[in-house]
Amino acid sequence: MKKKLKKILKKKLRKKLKKIRKHLCPKPPPPSVIAQFLYVSNYSANRVDIFDIFNNPTNPVRVGQFNGGNLHGAAGMAITDTTLYVANQSSNTVAIYDITNPIAPVHVGQFNSGNLSGPTGIAITGTTLYVSNQSSNTAAIYDITNPRAPVHVGQFNSGNLHGPCAMAITGTTLYITNVVSDTVAIYNITNPIAPVHVGQFNGANLVGPDGVAITGTTLYVANQNNSTAAIYDITNPNAPVHVRQFNGNLDTPATMAIAGTTLYVANEAGTVAIYDITNPINPVPVRVFGAGEFNLPYGLVVYTVFG
């Protein structure tokens, strides 16, 4: 009887202590979004345009642009913390910008090290940066522990890259679009500096696949050659299942970017298409913008500022 009573008292005491700890050490509130921007690279104009999408993601407001003579065939982009990388396809370099002030990026360097050949897409996981080399059918790997001084640590292909363009990462899976072979290559990046090829997909649904973007378990691939986008279920990241295609406002689509429930698709014809993806497998065309402003828009990246 005494043992049973002790057990009950201990249980009650644990519950009380838990409540006290919760009261004394409450969980900090999640960081709130205080600003959000969309960067659009213009390949032919050698510049990047900046749009404010915080108040209304479907109505981007132009707030600036930059080049500074450091962009040459501006293509794919990626961001880590307050550092922006822009692939210069024409000069075989990647430009580095400090975006502490998001509307006034400051050029802080560039890199190549003889490892870039037609750099097109960029993707980041932790302190590892990947750059797709469209001209050499490879992808270069860099250590960006120091974001402003990337260190080349390797490259990969294994005969699975054919005109590699955009890249997207979910968990430990890396997807790379192959615009020449109409496929998307899949790599396991559990070890980020030693990607392992685990497969590829097409299913006759890809025609000049260029851009790629992910939200949850849904993957989008932009088909440059037939102006459509394919939707895949990647519940199993290594075995994407084709769900459907969509078009509506696509005209030679290149890269893609996502901000919450808004999908942006750069149309090389000179615009950016906006879709509502509240239902990820049923994108709803909202509008296109930038007609007359862009000059072969190619890269897209969203920068979210937390406060």
C-alpha positions in Angstrom: 0.0 0.0 0.0 2.9 2.4 0.9 4.7 1.6 -2.4 1.5 2.4 -4.3 1.0 5.7 -2.5 4.7 6.6 -3.1 4.2 5.9 -6.8 1.1 8.1 -7.0 2.9 11.0 -5.1 5.9 10.8 -7.4 3.7 11.0 -10.5 1.9 14.0 -9.1 5.2 15.7 -8.2 6.6 15.1 -11.7 3.5 16.8 -13.2 3.8 19.8 -10.9 7.5 20.2 -11.6 6.8 20.0 -15.3 4.2 22.8 -15.0 6.6 24.9 -12.9 9.4 24.5 -15.5 7.0 25.4 -18.3 6.0 28.6 -16.5 9.6 29.5 -15.5 11.2 28.6 -18.8 8.6 29.2 -21.6 9.6 28.3 -25.2 10.7 31.4 -27.1 8.2 32.5 -29.8 9.1 31.5 -33.4 10.9 34.2 -35.3 8.5 36.4 -37.3 8.9 37.4 -40.9 9.6 41.1 -41.2 10.5 41.4 -44.9 10.6 39.3 -48.0 12.1 39.9 -51.4 12.3 38.2 -54.8 15.5 38.5 -56.8 15.3 38.0 -60.6 18.4 37.6 -62.7 18.4 39.0 -66.2 20.7 36.9 -68.3 21.0 39.2 -71.3 21.1 42.5 -69.3 23.7 41.2 -66.8 21.8 42.4 -63.8 19.5 41.3 -60.9 16.2 43.1 -60.2 14.8 43.2 -56.6 11.1 43.1 -55.8 9.4 43.5 -52.4 6.9 40.6 -52.0 6.2 41.0 -48.2 2.8 42.7 -48.2 1.5 40.9 -51.3 3.4 38.0 -52.8 1.2 38.1 -55.9 2.0 41.8 -56.6 5.8 42.3 -56.5 6.9 45.9 -56.2 10.3 46.8 -57.7 12.6 48.3 -55.1 16.0 48.1 -56.9 18.5 46.4 -59.1 22.3 45.8 -59.2 25.2 44.7 -61.3 28.3 46.9 -60.6 30.0 45.3 -63.6 30.2 41.9 -61.8 27.5 40.0 -63.6 28.0 38.3 -66.9 25.2 36.1 -68.2 23.5 36.1 -64.7 21.8 32.8 -64.2 21.0 30.7 -61.1 21.1 32.1 -57.5 21.1 30.9 -53.9 21.2 32.5 -50.5 22.6 31.5 -47.1 22.1 33.9 -44.2 23.1 37.3 -45.6 25.1 36.0 -48.5 23.8 35.8 -52.1 25.5 33.8 -54.9 24.9 34.5 -58.5 26.1 32.2 -61.3 27.8 34.0 -64.2 27.4 31.6 -67.1 29.3 33.8 -69.5 32.4 34.4 -67.4 32.5 31.0 -65.7 32.4 32.5 -62.2 30.0 32.9 -59.3 29.6 36.4 -57.8 29.2 36.9 -54.1 27.1 39.6 -52.5 26.4 40.8 -49.0 22.7 41.4 -48.7 22.6 42.6 -45.1 20.7 45.5 -46.8 18.5 43.4 -49.1 17.7 46.2 -51.5 21.4 47.3 -51.8 23.5 44.2 -52.2 27.3 44.8 -52.0 29.7 42.8 -54.1 32.3 41.1 -51.9 34.0 38.7 -54.3 33.7 36.0 -56.8 35.2 32.5 -57.3 36.0 29.9 -60.0 39.3 28.2 -59.3 39.2 26.7 -62.7 36.3 24.4 -61.7 33.4 26.2 -63.4 32.3 25.8 -67.0 29.0 27.4 -67.9 27.8 27.6 -64.3 24.0 27.6 -64.3 22.3 26.4 -61.1 23.2 26.8 -57.5 22.0 25.0 -54.4 23.0 25.0 -50.7 22.7 22.6 -47.9 24.3 23.6 -44.6 27.9 24.7 -45.4 28.0 23.0 -48.7 27.3 24.7 -52.0 26.7 23.0 -55.4 27.1 24.6 -58.8 25.9 22.9 -62.0 28.3 23.2 -64.9 26.2 23.1 -68.0 29.1 23.1 -70.4 31.1 20.3 -68.8 28.2 18.1 -67.6 29.4 18.2 -64.0 28.5 19.8 -60.7 31.2 21.4 -58.5 31.1 21.2 -54.7 32.3 24.0 -52.4 32.7 24.3 -48.6 31.2 27.6 -47.6 32.0 27.5 -43.9 33.3 31.0 -44.7 30.5 32.2 -47.1 32.7 34.8 -48.7 35.6 32.4 -49.4 34.2 29.1 -50.9 36.7 26.3 -51.0 36.4 23.7 -53.8 36.2 20.2 -52.4 35.2 18.1 -55.4 32.9 17.6 -58.3 30.6 14.8 -59.6 28.9 13.5 -62.6 29.2 9.7 -63.0 27.8 10.0 -66.5 24.4 11.1 -65.1 24.5 14.8 -65.9 23.6 16.0 -69.4 23.3 19.8 -69.7 22.7 20.2 -65.9 20.7 23.3 -65.0 18.7 24.0 -61.9 19.0 22.2 -58.6 16.7 21.7 -55.6 17.2 20.0 -52.2 14.8 18.3 -49.8 16.3 16.7 -46.7 19.3 14.6 -48.0 18.1 14.4 -51.6 19.4 16.6 -54.4 17.6 16.9 -57.7 19.4 18.2 -60.8 17.6 18.9 -64.1 19.2 17.6 -67.3 18.0 19.9 -70.1 19.7 17.8 -72.8 18.6 14.3 -71.8 15.0 15.4 -70.7 15.6 13.9 -67.2 16.1 14.9 -63.6 18.9 13.2 -61.8 18.5 12.2 -58.1 21.4 12.2 -55.6 21.7 11.1 -52.0 23.7 13.8 -50.2 23.7 12.3 -46.7 27.4 13.0 -47.1 27.2 16.4 -48.7 30.7 16.3 -50.3 30.2 12.8 -51.7 26.8 12.8 -53.6 25.6 9.3 -54.6 23.5 8.9 -57.7 20.4 6.9 -56.8 18.3 7.3 -60.0 16.6 9.6 -62.4 13.1 10.2 -63.8 11.2 11.4 -66.8 8.2 9.2 -67.6 7.9 11.1 -70.9 6.7 14.1 -69.0 9.9 16.2 -69.3 10.8 18.2 -72.4 13.9 20.4 -71.9 13.6 20.4 -68.1 15.2 23.5 -66.7 13.8 24.9 -63.4 12.9 22.9 -60.3 11.3 23.8 -57.0 10.0 22.0 -54.0 7.2 22.6 -51.4 6.6 19.8 -48.9 6.2 16.6 -50.8 5.5 18.3 -54.2 8.2 18.9 -56.8 7.7 21.1 -59.8 9.8 20.9 -63.0 9.7 23.6 -65.7 9.7 22.3 -69.2 11.5 24.9 -71.3 10.9 23.3 -74.7 7.1 22.9 -74.5 6.2 25.7 -72.1 4.6 23.5 -69.4 5.5 22.5 -65.8 5.3 18.9 -64.5 4.1 18.1 -61.0 5.5 15.2 -59.0 4.7 13.6 -55.7 8.0 13.0 -53.8 6.6 11.3 -50.7 9.4 8.9 -51.6 12.1 11.3 -52.7 13.9 8.6 -54.6 10.9 7.6 -56.6 8.9 10.7 -57.8 5.4 10.0 -59.1 4.0 12.1 -61.9 0.8 13.8 -60.9 -0.1 16.2 -63.7 1.1 19.0 -65.9 0.1 22.7 -66.0 0.6 25.7 -68.3 -1.3 28.9 -68.0 1.0 31.8 -68.5 4.2 29.8 -69.2 6.4 30.9 -72.1 9.8 29.1 -72.3 9.9 28.6 -68.5 13.3 28.5 -66.8 13.8 28.6 -63.1 11.3 28.6 -60.3 11.1 29.9 -56.7 8.5 29.5 -53.9 7.4 31.8 -51.1 4.8 30.2 -48.9 1.9 29.4 -51.1 3.1 31.4 -54.1 5.1 29.9 -57.0 7.1 32.1 -59.3 8.3 30.9 -62.7 10.7 32.9 -64.9 9.7 32.9 -68.5 12.7 33.5 -70.8 10.3 35.2 -73.1 10.5 38.2 -70.7 8.1 37.8 -67.8 7.6 36.0 -64.5 4.5 34.0 -64.0 2.8 33.8 -60.5 0.7 30.9 -59.3 -1.3 30.3 -56.1 -0.2 26.8 -54.8 -2.5 26.7 -51.7 -3.3 23.3 -53.3 0.2 22.2 -54.4 -1.0 19.8 -57.1 -3.4 22.3 -58.6 -1.5 25.6 -59.2 -3.8 28.5 -60.1 -2.5 31.2 -62.4 -2.7 34.6 -60.8 -0.8 36.9 -63.2 2.4 37.6 -65.0 4.6 40.6 -64.4 7.7 42.3 -65.8 6.7 42.6 -69.5 9.0 45.2 -71.0 11.2 45.2 -67.8 13.1 41.9 -68.0 15.7 40.9 -70.5 15.7 37.1 -70.6 14.9 36.5 -66.9 16.5 33.3 -65.8 17.3 33.0 -62.1 14.9 33.4 -59.2 15.5 33.3 -55.5 13.4 34.4 -52.5 15.0 36.1 -49.5 13.1 36.1 -46.2 14.2 38.4 -43.4 13.3 37.3 -39.8 13.1 39.6 -36.8 
